[in-house]
Amino acid sequence: MNALTEGNTAGDFVAWEEDSYFSRDTGTVAAGNDYEPGSVLGEITASGKLVYWDPAAIDGSETVVAVLRTPAAAAGADVPDAVLMKRHCRLKRHGLIFGPGVTTQAQRDQAVAELETLGMLAR
């Protein structure tokens, strides 16, 4: 029998969100990677597209702006209208996914602090 593998779902990282989808928004995820729900994202200033948050970047993506709520298969093309967590929610810290530019606990702590300034508490 073949084993089935389920990727991350919102239940892996969202503990609570505001009613009527107030915590959510949409955005365009830039081509180049496939992203799982729970991915911590930054926004490239020039294009307005979302990519993995990278604290060493200098293109705007060094600032946390959202957490991806739904999968985004963006390896070959941009994904428009990806669902994001952007405000007033409680997140499960252990369910957040960080990109390859995040390699230390201090960087993960920095991301959590930036999420908190957006009204997203990660515990």
Residue pairs with C-beta under 8 A, 6 or more apart in sequence:
7 36
7 37
7 71
8 36
8 37
8 38
8 95
8 97
9 37
10 37
10 69
10 70
12 37
12 38
12 92
12 95
13 37
13 38
13 67
13 91
13 92
13 95
13 96
14 69
14 85
14 89
14 90
14 91
14 92
14 95
15 89
15 90
15 91
15 92
15 123
16 89
16 90
17 23
17 24
17 85
17 88
17 89
17 90
18 87
18 88
18 89
22 87
22 88
23 85
23 86
23 87
23 88
23 89
23 120
24 69
24 83
24 84
24 85
24 86
25 66
25 83
25 84
25 86
25 87
26 81
26 82
26 83
26 84
27 41
27 43
27 48
27 49
27 50
27 66
27 81
27 82
27 84
28 48
28 49
28 50
28 78
28 79
28 80
28 81
28 82
29 35
29 41
29 49
29 50
29 51
29 68
29 72
29 74
29 78
29 79
29 82
30 44
30 47
30 49
30 50
30 51
30 74
30 78
31 74
31 75
31 76
31 77
31 78
32 51
32 74
32 75
33 51
33 52
33 74
33 75
33 99
34 71
34 72
34 73
34 74
34 75
35 41
35 52
35 68
35 71
35 72
35 74
35 82
35 97
36 68
36 71
36 97
37 68
37 69
37 70
37 71
38 67
38 68
38 95
38 96
38 97
39 52
39 67
39 68
39 72
39 96
39 97
39 98
39 99
40 52
40 53
40 64
40 67
40 96
40 97
40 98
40 99
40 102
40 111
40 115
41 50
41 51
41 52
41 53
41 61
41 64
41 65
41 66
41 67
41 68
41 84
42 50
42 51
42 52
42 53
42 54
42 57
42 60
42 61
42 62
42 63
42 64
42 65
43 49
43 50
43 51
43 60
43 61
43 63
43 65
43 66
44 50
44 51
44 59
44 60
44 61
45 59
45 60
46 59
46 60
49 78
50 65
50 66
50 68
50 82
50 84
51 61
51 99
52 61
52 98
52 99
52 100
52 101
52 102
53 61
53 62
53 63
53 64
53 65
53 98
53 99
53 101
53 102
53 111
54 61
54 62
54 99
54 101
54 102
55 62
55 101
55 102
55 107
55 110
55 111
56 62
56 101
57 101
63 114
64 111
64 114
64 115
64 118
65 86
65 118
66 84
66 85
66 86
67 84
67 85
67 91
67 96
67 115
67 120
68 82
68 83
68 84
68 85
69 82
69 83
69 84
69 85
70 82
70 83
72 79
72 82
73 79
85 91
85 120
86 118
86 120
87 118
87 119
87 120
88 119
88 120
89 119
89 120
89 121
90 120
90 121
90 122
90 123
91 115
91 120
91 121
91 122
91 123
92 122
92 123
93 112
93 122
93 123
96 108
96 111
96 112
96 122
98 107
98 108
98 111
102 108
102 111
112 122
115 121
115 122
116 122
